[in-house]
Amino acid sequence: MAKRTSPIDDGLRDIGLEIGQIVRYLGSSDKRYREGVVLRLERDGSVGLRDDRGRARAITVERIEVRVVGPRGGEQWLPLTDTGGGFQLGLF
């Protein structure tokens, strides 16, 4: 029997995500952004999400945006590939 890895150490932290984090992704059919909750990192490198209807999705990292809250409380969505594995505001 193969040992299953814990969902905590499946590589999400390496790309700057956490389980339960709300992200948005670009839909394939209508090209609109939809929100989803991060579940896991898939074997092919995509991110496993749960959408607003409860359906499981496997979305590539290039199509995911992360919500960043600024110092005054304003929200901004940034592509996950631009955050470089995590994001920290107010350095410069």
MARFIVEX-350199 format. One record per atom (N, C-alpha, C): x, y, z. Coordinates in pm, whole numbers, padded with zeros to 5 digits, always signed. Atoms other than C-alpha are relative to their C-alpha. Layout:
% residues N
XYZ
...
This chain:
% residues 92
+00084-00117+00000
+00000+00000+00000
+00090+00124+00000
-00080-00121+00011
+00144+00337-00103
-00038+00100+00108
+00024-00100-00103
+00183+00604+00159
-00055+00127-00064
+00061-00123+00051
-00044+00902+00095
+00061+00119+00071
-00055-00119-00061
+00097+01246+00151
-00112+00082+00064
+00094-00087-00068
-00073+01491+00382
-00036+00116-00092
+00035-00115+00084
-00268+01773+00211
+00077+00126+00038
-00075-00117-00043
-00054+02017+00409
+00129+00015-00079
-00131-00008+00066
+00269+01929+00227
-00006-00041-00147
+00009+00040+00141
+00153+01891-00132
+00054+00104-00097
-00067-00095+00089
+00346+02190-00271
-00074+00129-00024
+00072-00126+00020
+00088+02467-00253
+00079+00120+00052
-00076-00111-00059
+00310+02680-00032
+00112+00046-00093
-00108-00035+00093
+00584+02668-00297
-00046+00096-00109
+00050-00092+00103
+00360+02851-00546
-00075+00118+00060
+00059-00116-00065
+00218+03093-00288
-00146-00013+00034
+00141+00020-00033
-00121+02937-00208
-00014-00081+00129
+00033+00078-00118
-00289+02784+00096
-00132-00069-00023
+00129+00069+00008
-00571+02535+00133
-00107+00089+00060
+00110-00083-00046
-00899+02723+00169
+00006+00145-00046
-00015-00138+00047
-00771+03044+00008
-00095+00025-00117
+00089-00037+00110
-01016+03224-00221
+00082+00063-00111
-00068-00052+00118
-00880+03285-00569
-00105+00016-00110
+00090-00002+00115
-01035+03365-00903
+00076-00050-00121
-00060+00061+00119
-00974+03197-01235
-00079+00040-00123
+00061-00036+00127
-01047+03269-01597
-00076-00119-00054
+00082+00108+00053
-01336+03058-01724
+00034-00031-00144
-00040+00040+00135
-01284+02863-02043
-00108+00030-00103
+00105-00017+00100
-01623+02902-02209
-00037+00146-00024
+00047-00137+00017
-01723+03264-02145
+00107+00105+00030
-00113-00090-00026
-01381+03416-02055
-00029+00103+00109
+00026-00085-00115
-01514+03563-01730
+00072-00058+00121
-00066+00046-00120
-01343+03546-01394
-00103-00056+00096
+00086+00065-00099
-01500+03312-01139
+00083-00028+00125
-00071+00025-00125
-01410+03262-00774
-00002-00148+00033
-00011+00138-00043
-01296+02933-00629
+00082-00008+00127
-00073+00024-00123
-01146+02785-00313
+00107-00105-00031
-00113+00089+00026
-00803+02618-00327
-00014-00127+00082
+00007+00128-00068
-00807+02247-00243
+00135-00071+00005
-00125+00076+00005
-00478+02092-00357
+00077+00032-00128
-00081-00008+00119
-00200+02080-00611
-00012-00133-00073
+00020+00122+00078
-00271+01830-00888
+00134-00057-00047
-00122+00067+00045
-00017+01583-01029
+00065+00069-00120
-00054-00065+00119
+00021+01777-01353
+00047+00143+00025
-00045-00134-00034
+00105+02102-01170
-00110+00103+00006
+00111-00095-00010
-00237+02264-01194
-00052+00001+00143
+00054-00018-00135
-00430+02379-00888
-00142-00052+00003
+00135+00052-00018
-00737+02190-00769
-00085+00099+00077
+00090-00099-00060
-01024+02430-00691
-00139-00058+00015
+00143+00026-00010
-01385+02409-00581
-00070+00129-00038
+00064-00123+00045
-01604+02659-00768
-00125+00031+00082
+00115-00046-00077
-01916+02842-00647
-00117-00098-00004
+00106+00100+00009
-02143+02555-00756
+00040-00133+00065
-00045+00121-00066
-01937+02295-00569
+00070-00099-00090
-00068+00090+00093
-01774+02145-00876
+00150+00011+00014
-00146+00003-00007
-01410+02042-00872
+00058+00046-00134
-00068-00052+00118
-01181+02221-01118
+00150-00018+00015
-00147+00003+00003
-00816+02177-01216
+00042+00112-00094
-00031-00120+00075
-00691+02518-01331
+00151+00020-00002
-00143-00025+00010
-00344+02599-01461
+00036+00128+00076
-00047-00112-00082
-00137+02847-01259
-00011+00131-00076
+00004-00122+00081
-00135+03099-01546
-00138+00065-00002
+00137-00053+00006
-00516+03140-01526
-00055+00039+00136
+00046-00029-00137
-00534+03206-01148
+00048+00137+00045
-00035-00128-00061
-00539+03544-00975
-00024-00008+00151
+00004+00001-00146
-00483+03606-00602
-00043+00138+00049
+00046-00127-00057
-00656+03873-00392
+00106+00052+00097
-00097-00066-00088
-00416+04117-00225
-00068+00121+00060
+00059-00114-00070
-00532+04366+00037
+00111+00100+00029
-00100-00103-00018
-00341+04692+00040
+00001+00057+00141
-00014-00056-00135
-00237+04901+00342
-00123+00077+00047
+00122-00073-00037
-00562+05100+00334
-00126-00086-00009
+00114+00090+00004
-00784+04796+00293
-00058-00024-00138
+00049+00021+00136
-00834+04814-00083
+00044-00136-00054
-00030+00131+00056
-00850+04482-00267
+00046+00014-00144
-00051+00002+00137
-00661+04407-00585
+00026-00145-00036
-00026+00135+00047
-00639+04090-00793
+00125+00001-00085
-00125+00010+00073
-00292+03997-00915
+00018-00142-00051
-00026+00135+00050
-00195+03704-01138
+00097-00074+00091
-00083+00081-00088
-00040+03422-00937
+00143-00008-00051
-00135+00008+00056
+00256+03407-01174
+00079+00128+00026
-00070-00126-00029
+00337+03775-01098
+00038+00015+00146
-00030-00015-00143
+00343+03728-00722
+00128-00070+00040
-00129+00064-00026
+00649+03504-00737
+00000-00091+00120
+00004+00094-00111
+00539+03241-00486
-00032+00064+00133
+00037-00069-00123
+00398+03481-00231
+00004+00150-00026
+00007-00144+00024
+00330+03850-00197
+00010+00072+00130
-00015-00079-00119
+00430+04110+00053
-00005+00147-00041
+00016-00141+00036
+00319+04473+00035
+00078+00090+00095
-00055-00102-00085
+00480+04784+00172
+00150-00008+00022
-00144+00008-00018
+00848+04707+00124
+00071+00126-00046
-00066-00119+00057
+00935+05014-00085
-00097+00113-00012
